[in-house]
Amino acid sequence: MRIVKKLSLLTLCLVHALAWAQVPSQSRFTTAGRMGLSINNFGTFGRPTVRSNTQGPPSMAFPRGSGIEHLFEAGIWIGALVDGQVRVSTSSVDASSGYSTGGNGFEFTQLSTIKERSKLANSSNFSSSAISHQDFIMTQTDSFVVIPGTSIPINGHQNPLGAVIKLETYTWNFPFADFFVICNYTIKNASDKRWDSVYLGAFSDLVVRNVNVTRDAGTAFFNKGRNGIDPKYMSLFAYQSFGDDIDFTRSYGAIQFLGMDWRGMFFNPNKPDTFLLAGLPTPRINYNFWNFNSIAEPWNTPGNDQERYLKLSKGIDSTLLYGSEGPINGIPANWLQLLSAGPVVSIEPGESFSYAIAFVAAKQKDPLTYLPTSSNNILSSADSRKELTDNLKRTRSTYLGEDVNEDGIYRPELDLNQNGKLDRYILPEPPESPLTKIVASEGKIEIYWNNKAEYSVDPITRIRDFEGYRVYRTNAGDDLGLNLTSEANLIAQWDSAGNGIGFNNGFDIIKLAEPKVFEGDTTRYQYKYEMNNLSNGWQYLVLVTAFDKGDKVLGIPSLESSFTENERRVFPGTKPNDFSLGSAPKVGVYPNPYNTSAAWDGNTPRTKKLYFFNLPARCEVMIYTSSGDLVASLRHDSEIYKGEGIGWSNNFGDREKTTMSGGEHGWDVLTDFKTQLTTGVYMFTVKDTQNGEMQSGSFAVIK
């Protein structure tokens, strides 16, 4: 009888798999905040190939675009007893190549593509039902035992729990909330069996490295990490201890447990009374770490359902976590992590509950602590974790929303939006980000912006609380640190006059007599600010923010709009030239002579650059040796050129956010065959493709 029933289940799963074969696998990554996290509709997080293909999407990059990655792969684990037997369904496990369709441990299948929605009114994905500035929504299941569309079994997955999961991820662009991504799971028992003694786990392979800088591959890429835990904020974290990229990384990646809502009760290990008063087991958080492919207890890799359930239900002993041989101060290794919560007594057939975690990142703060025997082997300390601790606190506060007592109980006096229910994911909001227009010219950047921020209404105070504007800018050379946003300095501020807040300097000095309108742009810009005496060819990050008055009565500080929504990378330089004019400026090269260790160059032979200037809007540049042999050719179009085509821009630039002056073009000082130039004098010609006129010149290369 049991054999017949099992065969029927396999047949049913095959039919379902064939029915869902049309749902493609899909990956998206977050772009609203500073964290770039890849999210896959088949149940995993991260992009394992990021270490070998740095030009693709991020895995868990922070700041996004910096090359500082924090994750190989992650996923959810669900463990339970079904008819007294252990069953564990996993969406990700420690596999050397990451996710593979039907691979052992990759037991979830996509039931939908990834939908996107946004609270931002100017977003093409705007939706009144959105939670954050960028929501991703998808559905997954562990119910299939064969790969959809085939009869090929999913390796090692003969006893699914029958879970159907709706996953929603939330990302914000506010500067006080742009360093985390919250993952809210709604998990349904879609089987006909009760789940008992249920544990939920966030499995992760956190690896903190700078993929743009390191040359490590294979084991050497993974074996330099250390781990730690923060029990107060129910999280575990990883950081890089040493390596060739250590000076370009110095960052933390963390997984944080936020909570579960089960049968009207809030599962909070830090406040267990709700469960204890109901006669239920004490809510617990378990922290586990193990080495890749290890068999040594207690750091062994779990290889089957029984071993995985044991990890879910029992954490590593605290003396091992904090002792001299534990993952905080132990030998750097390829650590894997499991942050689990439970037990939930039971989940009946058809019953659903919610489970929420977050991916959080932060920079290490000075002073850094080093091993006594090493000047470059970093240890974690309370001081270096200050930003991480603050970020974990803010992440949890965002999740809790109106639940300031952290017990899941609605209280009318805490109902900020007066809708009669307990709401999570509520943040006070700064004014809208101003719409900006950047114009670059020789030694100068002009910034224009509109006044829409002045009409913003805070969702909590229900008033227009706009106070002023701020302009930020980085310095020349800051881009080589790979964290431009964090390097931005406050250049100027203007705020409302006569209210005792800020500078009280008003807006007259920046307000235009008449709004400025640019060709092809319907926005009316009311304000203008100029930055002069800048260096051509250097990258500057500039941005304009709006800030509000805050509310002392409600304890809300002054809040500032997003640092990421309208940031721009600007290269001052010459404007497009017209060779047909008798007074046309002469084309040239800078720096000339070019030294191959120029200050703005990167640290590899592929990240060098020099600039041709006074170029026509559309032209061809041909570079020759002194004996007339063609070295390289460039095509320039001022309307679309954003510095691409050279390694420097790939490592330190961001094409989507770049503004160029139009009359300059960077070159990586490599031949068309990507070989390095020798010391010598080189000739070049520039042909204006709009009128056929030509100019020529020369430059020297010195090593």
ABEGO torsion letter per residue (X at the ends): XAAAAAAAAAAAAAAAAAAAAABBBBBBBBAABABBBBBBAAGBBEBAAAAABAABBBABBOBBGAGBBABABBBBBBBBBBGGBBBBBBABBBBAAEBBBGBBGBABBBABBBBBBBABAABAABBAABABABBBBBBBBAABABBBGBABBBBGBABBAGBBBBBBBBBBABAAAAABBBBBBBBBBABABBBBGBBBBBBBBBBBBBAAABABBEAAAAAABBBBBBAAAGBBBBBBABEAAAAABGBBBBBBBAEBBBGGBBBBAABAAAAAAAGBBBBBBBBBBBBBGBABOAABBBABAAAAAAAAABBBBAAAAABAABAAABBBBBBBBBBBBOBBABBBBGBBBBBBBBBBBBBBBOBBBBBAABAABBBBBAAAAAAAAAAAAAAAAAAAEABAAGAGBBBAAABAAGAGBBBBGBBBBBBBBBBBBBBBBBGBBBBBBBAAAAABBBAAAGBBABABBBBBBBBBGAAAAGBAAAABBBABBBBBBGAGBEAGAEAAAABBABBBBBBGBABBBABBBBBBGBBBGBBBBBBBBBBBAEBAAAGBBBBBBBAAAABBBBBBEBBBBBAABAABBBBBBOBOBBBAABAABBABAAABBBBBBGBBABBBBBBBBAAGBBABBBBBBAAABAGBGBAAAAAABBAAABBBAGABBBBAGBBAAGBBBBBEBBBBBBBBAAAGBBBBBBBBBBX
